[in-house]
Amino acid sequence: MIVEDDSSISEIERDYLRANHYETETAALGRDAVNFALNRDFDLILLDIMLPDIDGFSVCKEIRAKKQTPILFVTARIDDIDKIKGFAAGADDYICKPFSFHELLARVAGRISRFEALTGTEDRREEIRIRDLRILIPSRRVFLADKEVSMPNREFELLLFLAQNPGKVFSKERILDAVWGVDMFVEMNTVAVHVNRLREKIDSGSDNPRYIQTVWGIGYKFADA
């Protein structure tokens, strides 16, 4: 879905994506975008920030509260604070106008691919339960011993990626690629920081974590037993 109130930009994005074999729908208003997103299944949403009714940040928050659909901001707002607000609202990526359509296509394909790998198109469970940990995938909620654990977007994605691949060891580079994406400028220690935050929440910061375990010299794995 393309959410853009400038019809000329919307039409160009639509035509380019269709030429590359993507089916598209468009919305010019933020409220319409929310209604479409919550009542239909899209592979990805291209979202402008400056919309006539409600801004893109609000649209993103409302969608993200109920769905995991990848959201890519496409906007003329280039300030760092806007990027920070976009990611805080739950966006997966951010691209500034004017942009290369080749770059846009690459990011669209990359985000859809990572979303499918993260959620597992071959794994359509709505819930993962491992010992006293429950991960409710559609609603993006996490419970430990029946008590809900607050989980920001990126922490949830990291937890889900590892939990859907129990027993498999992943390097930090592989985790960055799967959860953050190769086109995101993040430092390697970002993975360790997020793993530590997750351990604080689901393992009480234990030195012998039951869930996310360190494999020295390689990376991390989610305990499969």
Secondary structure, DSSP 8 states (H G I E B T S, - for coil): -EE-S-HHHHHHHHHHHHHTT----EESSHHHHHHHHHHS--S-EEE-S--SSS-HHHHHHHHHTT----EEEEES---HHHHHHHHHHT-SEEEESS--HHHHHHHHHHHHHHHHHHHTTT---SEEEETTEEEETTTTEEEETTEEE---HHHHHHHHHHHTSTT-EEEHHHHIIIII-TTS---THHHHHHHHHHHHHHSTT-SS-SSEEEETTTEEEE---
